[in-house]
């Protein structure tokens, strides 16, 4: 093959090759999907649209150069049993990572600690079986339930995190619990400012979650 015909053929082959490379890069550049499964604390009880935990977290991640989508699977009033009951259909679509925030309503109702532990354990098993990288967030029992219940409940989270080798954020409401300025009138649910505090505290842990996803998939998920 000689002359202009040969040159044109070479350019055609090169164009096809580059198109294939660009297609591979585009597939690898898809934003990662993080499921946030939890209670009203995740759902954003009584907060204006766009100010809930997942929306604020996603915005902070994008500002930090992380191309990630955080899906809100919070249900107001949900217990660990409720979370376990809906986890299979919640995982009908693919997720790369998950933030698990469950158990606070169990403690508020004084439910059996062993059952809460069993439910959370089963949720982590299901997530890991699907290859989902997990960040477990801890919760603390109200102190009016007595020291024995409080110690047993609080211990659930670090023990399960160690058992399943998942990332662990010790207390979802760190810096917000019992602070009247950061909570709504009920003293339980964070307000917009409180949600910002929660996300700020948890952001480094979510960054680690993304790094684990990166290491697993081999893709760099940044803008």
DOLOTI-997695 format. One record per residue (C-alpha): residue in three letters; z, x negated, y; residue number from 1. Coordinates in steps of 0.05 Angstrom, whole numbers, plus 5000, padded with zeros to 4 digits. Example, Ala and Ser with C-alpha at 12.3 -4.5 7.8 and 13.67 -1.06 7.14 Angstrom:
<vopas>
<vopa nudren="ala" c3="5156" c1="4754" c2="4910" sekol="1"/>
<vopa nudren="ser" c3="5143" c1="4727" c2="4979" sekol="2"/>
</vopas>
This chain:
<vopas>
<vopa nudren="unk" c3="5000" c1="5000" c2="5000" sekol="1"/>
<vopa nudren="unk" c3="4978" c1="4969" c2="5066" sekol="2"/>
<vopa nudren="unk" c3="4969" c1="4984" c2="5139" sekol="3"/>
<vopa nudren="unk" c3="4998" c1="5044" c2="5176" sekol="4"/>
<vopa nudren="unk" c3="5002" c1="5085" c2="5113" sekol="5"/>
<vopa nudren="unk" c3="5049" c1="5034" c2="5082" sekol="6"/>
<vopa nudren="unk" c3="5092" c1="5032" c2="5145" sekol="7"/>
<vopa nudren="unk" c3="5097" c1="5108" c2="5148" sekol="8"/>
<vopa nudren="unk" c3="5117" c1="5111" c2="5074" sekol="9"/>
<vopa nudren="unk" c3="5172" c1="5060" c2="5086" sekol="10"/>
<vopa nudren="unk" c3="5198" c1="5100" c2="5145" sekol="11"/>
<vopa nudren="unk" c3="5197" c1="5164" c2="5104" sekol="12"/>
<vopa nudren="unk" c3="5237" c1="5131" c2="5048" sekol="13"/>
<vopa nudren="unk" c3="5287" c1="5104" c2="5099" sekol="14"/>
<vopa nudren="unk" c3="5294" c1="5172" c2="5132" sekol="15"/>
<vopa nudren="unk" c3="5309" c1="5205" c2="5065" sekol="16"/>
<vopa nudren="unk" c3="5360" c1="5151" c2="5049" sekol="17"/>
<vopa nudren="unk" c3="5396" c1="5158" c2="5116" sekol="18"/>
<vopa nudren="unk" c3="5397" c1="5234" c2="5110" sekol="19"/>
<vopa nudren="unk" c3="5432" c1="5226" c2="5043" sekol="20"/>
<vopa nudren="unk" c3="5483" c1="5178" c2="5073" sekol="21"/>
<vopa nudren="unk" c3="5496" c1="5225" c2="5131" sekol="22"/>
<vopa nudren="unk" c3="5506" c1="5283" c2="5082" sekol="23"/>
<vopa nudren="unk" c3="5558" c1="5243" c2="5044" sekol="24"/>
<vopa nudren="unk" c3="5594" c1="5226" c2="5109" sekol="25"/>
<vopa nudren="unk" c3="5593" c1="5299" c2="5131" sekol="26"/>
<vopa nudren="unk" c3="5624" c1="5321" c2="5065" sekol="27"/>
<vopa nudren="unk" c3="5678" c1="5269" c2="5072" sekol="28"/>
<vopa nudren="unk" c3="5691" c1="5289" c2="5144" sekol="29"/>
<vopa nudren="unk" c3="5713" c1="5360" c2="5128" sekol="30"/>
<vopa nudren="unk" c3="5782" c1="5375" c2="5158" sekol="31"/>
<vopa nudren="unk" c3="5839" c1="5373" c2="5109" sekol="32"/>
<vopa nudren="unk" c3="5873" c1="5439" c2="5095" sekol="33"/>
<vopa nudren="unk" c3="5949" c1="5444" c2="5095" sekol="34"/>
<vopa nudren="unk" c3="5984" c1="5506" c2="5070" sekol="35"/>
<vopa nudren="unk" c3="6050" c1="5524" c2="5104" sekol="36"/>
<vopa nudren="unk" c3="6086" c1="5571" c2="5057" sekol="37"/>
<vopa nudren="unk" c3="6152" c1="5598" c2="5082" sekol="38"/>
<vopa nudren="unk" c3="6193" c1="5650" c2="5117" sekol="39"/>
<vopa nudren="unk" c3="6194" c1="5679" c2="5188" sekol="40"/>
<vopa nudren="unk" c3="6208" c1="5609" c2="5212" sekol="41"/>
<vopa nudren="unk" c3="6138" c1="5590" c2="5191" sekol="42"/>
<vopa nudren="unk" c3="6107" c1="5657" c2="5206" sekol="43"/>
<vopa nudren="unk" c3="6129" c1="5654" c2="5279" sekol="44"/>
<vopa nudren="unk" c3="6174" c1="5715" c2="5284" sekol="45"/>
<vopa nudren="unk" c3="6170" c1="5748" c2="5353" sekol="46"/>
<vopa nudren="unk" c3="6130" c1="5691" c2="5383" sekol="47"/>
<vopa nudren="unk" c3="6066" c1="5700" c2="5425" sekol="48"/>
<vopa nudren="unk" c3="6001" c1="5685" c2="5388" sekol="49"/>
<vopa nudren="unk" c3="5986" c1="5611" c2="5385" sekol="50"/>
<vopa nudren="unk" c3="6058" c1="5588" c2="5393" sekol="51"/>
<vopa nudren="unk" c3="6081" c1="5593" c2="5321" sekol="52"/>
<vopa nudren="unk" c3="6099" c1="5532" c2="5279" sekol="53"/>
<vopa nudren="unk" c3="6031" c1="5524" c2="5246" sekol="54"/>
<vopa nudren="unk" c3="5991" c1="5533" c2="5310" sekol="55"/>
<vopa nudren="unk" c3="6033" c1="5482" c2="5348" sekol="56"/>
<vopa nudren="unk" c3="6032" c1="5433" c2="5290" sekol="57"/>
<vopa nudren="unk" c3="5956" c1="5438" c2="5283" sekol="58"/>
<vopa nudren="unk" c3="5948" c1="5426" c2="5358" sekol="59"/>
<vopa nudren="unk" c3="5994" c1="5365" c2="5356" sekol="60"/>
<vopa nudren="unk" c3="5956" c1="5336" c2="5296" sekol="61"/>
<vopa nudren="unk" c3="5890" c1="5344" c2="5332" sekol="62"/>
<vopa nudren="unk" c3="5919" c1="5311" c2="5394" sekol="63"/>
<vopa nudren="unk" c3="5939" c1="5253" c2="5349" sekol="64"/>
<vopa nudren="unk" c3="5868" c1="5247" c2="5323" sekol="65"/>
<vopa nudren="unk" c3="5880" c1="5283" c2="5257" sekol="66"/>
<vopa nudren="unk" c3="5826" c1="5333" c2="5237" sekol="67"/>
<vopa nudren="unk" c3="5870" c1="5382" c2="5199" sekol="68"/>
<vopa nudren="unk" c3="5875" c1="5457" c2="5192" sekol="69"/>
<vopa nudren="unk" c3="5945" c1="5486" c2="5181" sekol="70"/>
<vopa nudren="unk" c3="5944" c1="5554" c2="5146" sekol="71"/>
<vopa nudren="unk" c3="6002" c1="5601" c2="5162" sekol="72"/>
<vopa nudren="unk" c3="6029" c1="5631" c2="5097" sekol="73"/>
<vopa nudren="unk" c3="6097" c1="5650" c2="5125" sekol="74"/>
<vopa nudren="unk" c3="6126" c1="5718" c2="5109" sekol="75"/>
<vopa nudren="unk" c3="6184" c1="5746" c2="5149" sekol="76"/>
<vopa nudren="unk" c3="6244" c1="5759" c2="5105" sekol="77"/>
<vopa nudren="unk" c3="6215" c1="5723" c2="5045" sekol="78"/>
<vopa nudren="unk" c3="6261" c1="5692" c2="4993" sekol="79"/>
<vopa nudren="unk" c3="6246" c1="5635" c2="4945" sekol="80"/>
<vopa nudren="unk" c3="6232" c1="5688" c2="4892" sekol="81"/>
<vopa nudren="unk" c3="6181" c1="5721" c2="4938" sekol="82"/>
<vopa nudren="unk" c3="6148" c1="5654" c2="4952" sekol="83"/>
<vopa nudren="unk" c3="6142" c1="5641" c2="4878" sekol="84"/>
<vopa nudren="unk" c3="6114" c1="5710" c2="4865" sekol="85"/>
<vopa nudren="unk" c3="6057" c1="5700" c2="4915" sekol="86"/>
<vopa nudren="unk" c3="6042" c1="5626" c2="4906" sekol="87"/>
<vopa nudren="unk" c3="5986" c1="5636" c2="4854" sekol="88"/>
<vopa nudren="unk" c3="5944" c1="5683" c2="4897" sekol="89"/>
<vopa nudren="unk" c3="5960" c1="5642" c2="4959" sekol="90"/>
<vopa nudren="unk" c3="5928" c1="5583" c2="4923" sekol="91"/>
<vopa nudren="unk" c3="5865" c1="5622" c2="4908" sekol="92"/>
<vopa nudren="unk" c3="5829" c1="5575" c2="4956" sekol="93"/>
<vopa nudren="unk" c3="5833" c1="5499" c2="4958" sekol="94"/>
<vopa nudren="unk" c3="5887" c1="5463" c2="4997" sekol="95"/>
<vopa nudren="unk" c3="5897" c1="5388" c2="5004" sekol="96"/>
<vopa nudren="unk" c3="5970" c1="5391" c2="5024" sekol="97"/>
<vopa nudren="unk" c3="6028" c1="5440" c2="5029" sekol="98"/>
<vopa nudren="unk" c3="6091" c1="5447" c2="5071" sekol="99"/>
<vopa nudren="unk" c3="6144" c1="5486" c2="5034" sekol="100"/>
<vopa nudren="unk" c3="6196" c1="5522" c2="5077" sekol="101"/>
<vopa nudren="unk" c3="6235" c1="5571" c2="5034" sekol="102"/>
<vopa nudren="unk" c3="6306" c1="5587" c2="5017" sekol="103"/>
<vopa nudren="unk" c3="6337" c1="5605" c2="5084" sekol="104"/>
<vopa nudren="unk" c3="6338" c1="5679" c2="5068" sekol="105"/>
<vopa nudren="unk" c3="6368" c1="5664" c2="4999" sekol="106"/>
<vopa nudren="unk" c3="6427" c1="5632" c2="5035" sekol="107"/>
<vopa nudren="unk" c3="6433" c1="5687" c2="5087" sekol="108"/>
<vopa nudren="unk" c3="6440" c1="5737" c2="5029" sekol="109"/>
<vopa nudren="unk" c3="6486" c1="5692" c2="4989" sekol="110"/>
<vopa nudren="unk" c3="6438" c1="5692" c2="4929" sekol="111"/>
<vopa nudren="unk" c3="6453" c1="5652" c2="4867" sekol="112"/>
<vopa nudren="unk" c3="6442" c1="5578" c2="4881" sekol="113"/>
<vopa nudren="unk" c3="6416" c1="5564" c2="4811" sekol="114"/>
<vopa nudren="unk" c3="6362" c1="5617" c2="4818" sekol="115"/>
<vopa nudren="unk" c3="6340" c1="5590" c2="4886" sekol="116"/>
<vopa nudren="unk" c3="6335" c1="5521" c2="4855" sekol="117"/>
<vopa nudren="unk" c3="6295" c1="5548" c2="4796" sekol="118"/>
<vopa nudren="unk" c3="6246" c1="5585" c2="4842" sekol="119"/>
<vopa nudren="unk" c3="6234" c1="5525" c2="4887" sekol="120"/>
<vopa nudren="unk" c3="6227" c1="5480" c2="4826" sekol="121"/>
<vopa nudren="unk" c3="6173" c1="5526" c2="4798" sekol="122"/>
<vopa nudren="unk" c3="6136" c1="5528" c2="4864" sekol="123"/>
<vopa nudren="unk" c3="6133" c1="5452" c2="4867" sekol="124"/>
<vopa nudren="unk" c3="6109" c1="5449" c2="4795" sekol="125"/>
<vopa nudren="unk" c3="6052" c1="5497" c2="4812" sekol="126"/>
<vopa nudren="unk" c3="6031" c1="5459" c2="4874" sekol="127"/>
<vopa nudren="unk" c3="6031" c1="5392" c2="4839" sekol="128"/>
<vopa nudren="unk" c3="5993" c1="5420" c2="4780" sekol="129"/>
<vopa nudren="unk" c3="5936" c1="5436" c2="4829" sekol="130"/>
<vopa nudren="unk" c3="5938" c1="5365" c2="4857" sekol="131"/>
<vopa nudren="unk" c3="5967" c1="5388" c2="4924" sekol="132"/>
<vopa nudren="unk" c3="6008" c1="5336" c2="4963" sekol="133"/>
<vopa nudren="unk" c3="6074" c1="5367" c2="4983" sekol="134"/>
<vopa nudren="unk" c3="6124" c1="5362" c2="5040" sekol="135"/>
<vopa nudren="unk" c3="6188" c1="5398" c2="5024" sekol="136"/>
<vopa nudren="unk" c3="6232" c1="5419" c2="5082" sekol="137"/>
<vopa nudren="unk" c3="6306" c1="5428" c2="5072" sekol="138"/>
<vopa nudren="unk" c3="6351" c1="5484" c2="5094" sekol="139"/>
<vopa nudren="unk" c3="6427" c1="5490" c2="5102" sekol="140"/>
<vopa nudren="unk" c3="6471" c1="5548" c2="5081" sekol="141"/>
<vopa nudren="unk" c3="6512" c1="5586" c2="5133" sekol="142"/>
<vopa nudren="unk" c3="6582" c1="5556" c2="5133" sekol="143"/>
<vopa nudren="unk" c3="6615" c1="5625" c2="5129" sekol="144"/>
<vopa nudren="unk" c3="6596" c1="5627" c2="5055" sekol="145"/>
<vopa nudren="unk" c3="6648" c1="5574" c2="5040" sekol="146"/>
<vopa nudren="unk" c3="6644" c1="5499" c2="5026" sekol="147"/>
<vopa nudren="unk" c3="6629" c1="5505" c2="4952" sekol="148"/>
<vopa nudren="unk" c3="6567" c1="5549" c2="4963" sekol="149"/>
<vopa nudren="unk" c3="6545" c1="5506" c2="5022" sekol="150"/>
<vopa nudren="unk" c3="6548" c1="5441" c2="4985" sekol="151"/>
<vopa nudren="unk" c3="6512" c1="5469" c2="4924" sekol="152"/>
<vopa nudren="unk" c3="6457" c1="5501" c2="4965" sekol="153"/>
<vopa nudren="unk" c3="6445" c1="5442" c2="5012" sekol="154"/>
<vopa nudren="unk" c3="6438" c1="5396" c2="4951" sekol="155"/>
<vopa nudren="unk" c3="6379" c1="5435" c2="4924" sekol="156"/>
<vopa nudren="unk" c3="6328" c1="5404" c2="4970" sekol="157"/>
<vopa nudren="unk" c3="6341" c1="5328" c2="4965" sekol="158"/>
<vopa nudren="unk" c3="6349" c1="5335" c2="4890" sekol="159"/>
<vopa nudren="unk" c3="6283" c1="5371" c2="4880" sekol="160"/>
<vopa nudren="unk" c3="6247" c1="5324" c2="4927" sekol="161"/>
<vopa nudren="unk" c3="6271" c1="5265" c2="4885" sekol="162"/>
<vopa nudren="unk" c3="6255" c1="5300" c2="4820" sekol="163"/>
<vopa nudren="unk" c3="6183" c1="5315" c2="4840" sekol="164"/>
<vopa nudren="unk" c3="6173" c1="5253" c2="4883" sekol="165"/>
<vopa nudren="unk" c3="6150" c1="5294" c2="4943" sekol="166"/>
<vopa nudren="unk" c3="6159" c1="5280" c2="5017" sekol="167"/>
<vopa nudren="unk" c3="6223" c1="5309" c2="5045" sekol="168"/>
<vopa nudren="unk" c3="6244" c1="5332" c2="5114" sekol="169"/>
<vopa nudren="unk" c3="6320" c1="5344" c2="5109" sekol="170"/>
<vopa nudren="unk" c3="6328" c1="5404" c2="5155" sekol="171"/>
<vopa nudren="unk" c3="6273" c1="5448" c2="5182" sekol="172"/>
<vopa nudren="unk" c3="6315" c1="5470" c2="5242" sekol="173"/>
<vopa nudren="unk" c3="6338" c1="5400" c2="5260" sekol="174"/>
<vopa nudren="unk" c3="6357" c1="5398" c2="5334" sekol="175"/>
<vopa nudren="unk" c3="6347" c1="5473" c2="5341" sekol="176"/>
<vopa nudren="unk" c3="6400" c1="5508" c2="5299" sekol="177"/>
<vopa nudren="unk" c3="6459" c1="5535" c2="5339" sekol="178"/>
<vopa nudren="unk" c3="6426" c1="5515" c2="5405" sekol="179"/>
<vopa nudren="unk" c3="6423" c1="5579" c2="5447" sekol="180"/>
<vopa nudren="unk" c3="6370" c1="5550" c2="5493" sekol="181"/>
<vopa nudren="unk" c3="6322" c1="5538" c2="5436" sekol="182"/>
<vopa nudren="unk" c3="6332" c1="5603" c2="5399" sekol="183"/>
<vopa nudren="unk" c3="6315" c1="5676" c2="5410" sekol="184"/>
<vopa nudren="unk" c3="6368" c1="5727" c2="5426" sekol="185"/>
<vopa nudren="unk" c3="6386" c1="5735" c2="5352" sekol="186"/>
<vopa nudren="unk" c3="6408" c1="5662" c2="5350" sekol="187"/>
<vopa nudren="unk" c3="6369" c1="5651" c2="5286" sekol="188"/>
<vopa nudren="unk" c3="6295" c1="5647" c2="5303" sekol="189"/>
<vopa nudren="unk" c3="6269" c1="5591" c2="5348" sekol="190"/>
<vopa nudren="unk" c3="6236" c1="5608" c2="5413" sekol="191"/>
<vopa nudren="unk" c3="6173" c1="5573" c2="5439" sekol="192"/>
<vopa nudren="unk" c3="6213" c1="5513" c2="5464" sekol="193"/>
<vopa nudren="unk" c3="6250" c1="5510" c2="5398" sekol="194"/>
<vopa nudren="unk" c3="6185" c1="5511" c2="5359" sekol="195"/>
<vopa nudren="unk" c3="6161" c1="5452" c2="5399" sekol="196"/>
<vopa nudren="unk" c3="6225" c1="5414" c2="5381" sekol="197"/>
<vopa nudren="unk" c3="6215" c1="5430" c2="5307" sekol="198"/>
<vopa nudren="unk" c3="6144" c1="5406" c2="5307" sekol="199"/>
<vopa nudren="unk" c3="6161" c1="5343" c2="5345" sekol="200"/>
<vopa nudren="unk" c3="6214" c1="5325" c2="5294" sekol="201"/>
<vopa nudren="unk" c3="6171" c1="5340" c2="5234" sekol="202"/>
<vopa nudren="unk" c3="6106" c1="5310" c2="5260" sekol="203"/>
<vopa nudren="unk" c3="6118" c1="5239" c2="5232" sekol="204"/>
<vopa nudren="unk" c3="6130" c1="5270" c2="5163" sekol="205"/>
<vopa nudren="unk" c3="6066" c1="5310" c2="5167" sekol="206"/>
<vopa nudren="unk" c3="6030" c1="5247" c2="5186" sekol="207"/>
<vopa nudren="unk" c3="6057" c1="5215" c2="5122" sekol="208"/>
<vopa nudren="unk" c3="6033" c1="5276" c2="5084" sekol="209"/>
<vopa nudren="unk" c3="5963" c1="5265" c2="5112" sekol="210"/>
<vopa nudren="unk" c3="5966" c1="5191" c2="5094" sekol="211"/>
<vopa nudren="unk" c3="5983" c1="5209" c2="5022" sekol="212"/>
<vopa nudren="unk" c3="5924" c1="5257" c2="5022" sekol="213"/>
<vopa nudren="unk" c3="5880" c1="5201" c2="5049" sekol="214"/>
<vopa nudren="unk" c3="5903" c1="5153" c2="4996" sekol="215"/>
<vopa nudren="unk" c3="5889" c1="5205" c2="4942" sekol="216"/>
<vopa nudren="unk" c3="5821" c1="5227" c2="4965" sekol="217"/>
<vopa nudren="unk" c3="5796" c1="5161" c2="4993" sekol="218"/>
<vopa nudren="unk" c3="5772" c1="5195" c2="5057" sekol="219"/>
<vopa nudren="unk" c3="5795" c1="5179" c2="5127" sekol="220"/>
<vopa nudren="unk" c3="5814" c1="5246" c2="5159" sekol="221"/>
<vopa nudren="unk" c3="5813" c1="5229" c2="5233" sekol="222"/>
<vopa nudren="unk" c3="5770" c1="5253" c2="5290" sekol="223"/>
</vopas>
